[in-house]
Amino acid sequence: MKKRNIALKNLAVLALMISSFIACDKDFANLESDIINNDTATHFNTINEDYEVIAYTKALEPIQSNNLPINWLGSYEDPNPNYGRTTASFVSQLRPSLLDPDFGGNATVDSVVIYVPYFSRAVGLDPNDGSTTYELDSIFGIEPFDLSIYESNYFLRDFDPNAAEIDQAQRYYANGSTGSDVISPSQLEGVLLYNELNFEPSAEQIILTDEDGTETSRIAPGIRISFTADDDIQYWQEKILDMNGSTELSNVNNFNDYFRGLYFKAEAGFTNGSMLLLNMASAAATVTIFYTRDPFTEGADPVQTTVILNFTGNRVNFLTNDYTLNSGNESTGDQNLFLKGGQGSVAEIKLFNGEDLDEDNATNNTFETFKNEFVETDENGKFVSAKRLVNEANLVFYVNQDEVNVEEPSRIYLYDAKNNTPLVDYFFDVSSNNDPETSRTIHLGGLVREGDNGDGNGVKYKLRITEHINNILLRDSTNVKLGLAVSGNINIEGNAAQLDILNGDDTEETLPISSAITPRGTVLFGNNTIDEEKKLYLEIFYTEPEN
């Protein structure tokens, strides 16, 4: 344990801290005076102590992957040598915008379009044709992959028939397991509707034209597939329009059983490939059937109209990795912590050897020794009064740049791994905002990078857990095991349940949902590194009166 004394020079800050602990009637009771001046200020010191922690890698078994807020599609070779290729496909149910429809007389399909927008942002205008120029977001890698789209033969049920409770939702996992069986490729690969070797996402704005070539509209970049060939037209004609008035189109349950969805299958093409993150729940993600029908008014011209199918209902992502991650040493901790999104790995962290209050009153364990340094307790180890005031507590994780070179995650997420919830500091963070890149940076500091512009290699993440430590000391909270994961969106953790992990036993393990929606990975120094300057500690700044 290292100890450093730091003179407290800012009297305004000291006044604020004193007001905070005077408000707690069990904390410091009498601190000589509530008037701060040079004489009284000399009776306090701010001290920094570094406490040993145990941190180790936890490799993940198949993760729950149904109804994610974002879906993966592609085949991507991670540039980090510790993480190889991940291939991601998904199946999604569809739902017509109108149930029990009347398509009209002689309804005939003209064309069909599948459109799924990319995450993108407009960055300017092309001076030549006035089109909007876009920059794609959430796309990793620059090389193509092979894409196929099938009609799915597999029925995605809502409820688990093998669960103890009849209304328990069905869980699907990244390896195709339902917990009781495994979905086979033959169940997913029905009629092949589309196949493109070397599919490559484009940032170009999509310009739509009519049959005469006249521009009709412009839409944001995305996957847009138009079906006009006779075989394609015949498929959609028989599948949808010819079912006019049938029970198959009369309600959601019947439709889901009849048309079980679309399976987007990705396969490796080029060496490095790419990975897309898609918002399949977007209202813009649709299958649009353009068709012509007889007019309702006799003698009028035929009417051109549409049927829209939304990607609504159950969706399941399938993830396969061609690399293996190993779990670390739970007893001593690891030299390096490997964090990888998706079905990758997290880290687990034990403060104070993972110990808590025990039944042994004769000796103190590591946690009890720490607690007794900061607070007075009763015979049951419960808080009575404070000896020291914790001003700040941090876990600082340094990036091991010998193991990491590109595509570093800008955010990592620290959480209560026992209760599968955010730490109390998450909710106390006044920096919360809508932008996940800059939100909650007091508690979950973003990646600090080299260079004046902040665009160099990653250096460290500083995660503040002051309220968590105060809860342990002042409110007798349990010293729970903590989890650490890469995060694709810090903000969604506040109101989203974590995802189940299929570990093959009755032990409940989960993964933060924001880690399931990013392919990024990093490597951090752990507590067992020989590099003392990069070693992981719990650092605590506290104030105590001088005797």
C-alpha angles and dihedrals in degrees: 000000000000123000131197131176117218121189114235106227104161105085093186091059090048091052090053092050093049091051090052096055095039086062090064107074093204096050126076105344105187122016098170097258143003089219109090117211137142092279099050093039091064090068093071134065131188108222131189122210128178117215126200117247134186116232129171142165119264114200113211130234117213110315128218105264109174122118096003114175088238128029128215123226126175146046115269135179107211111229089221105092091219092063120053131186125333120191119197131192131162143196122214135187119230130217127198116235088229125038124210090014130188106222092185131236121323092002107189128184115239099178142331128222129195112199128179116170121223122229100264143147131215112246104173149319130280106239091209101059104003093243119149116254116220139199116213120229130196094028117125122197129011105237128093129257131197116263130196129174121203136178103250120237093192120097112223103212123205099219134044110243091197096053123109090236117057094219097051111128118244114253121212123194136214093253092055095260123141092194091259103044140005127247110238126215090244089061092053101038106072121142111357106234102171140009129180126174114211096016108190126186114235129209091208119121110248113240115202123206137183125241090278092055094253114145112250105171147336127233136187121271116281147123103302119174121178120200114204105139117112094246092051092047091050092052094055092040092058095036098052120001097043088055091067110148094009126134089239090073097037100090142005097259094051093046093049091052092046099043104027097189141258127299115212106200123192125193134182114272114157126027098264103018123177142258127223127203109209133190098220091173090064115119087231092061102093150137107231120196112200112202144162124230139177115275119256088226115069114245095017123123121271113274124236113209142144146244114211124205116193126207090243127142130033121003127179128194119209117206127186125183125199092201134072127226122197127213117242137231112296093191103051104014129233138283090226132026114214114206119184129168126234115017090352129098144297133194127245121212130200118197116205092006089304089283129142137180110316138188095257107102095173097068136024123233122215094275095046091049090053093047093049090054091060107031144025112242136191126240090282093053093254123146118269106159140341127258095180134024116227107222098175139356123191143177109207117197118195120206116239099225091186086070100033128054112154144010096035117179113249093212137038126188129224118199147163102273094191098054096025093232139117117270118258089254088067091066094040093055108115091193090076113134141147096270109085090202093063103023124112094002094151091065100026105031114202125240112295109217136197120258135047092272094050092237101112131094117313117266109178151328120229114204116189117211101169096133091046091055092045090052089054093048105035103026100034094241118171119265093240127188112261129219128212125199141161112260133214094188121011093193099064093063092075095071107015126094116234120252124256121247119218100227100157097243140068094269111115113230126169141181127219108254093229089062092053093060100056131068093200123118139183142181121230132188112256132204094275098061118121090220099096093191092057098038118126114247137160104242119199126190112198142167126225132171116253113244 
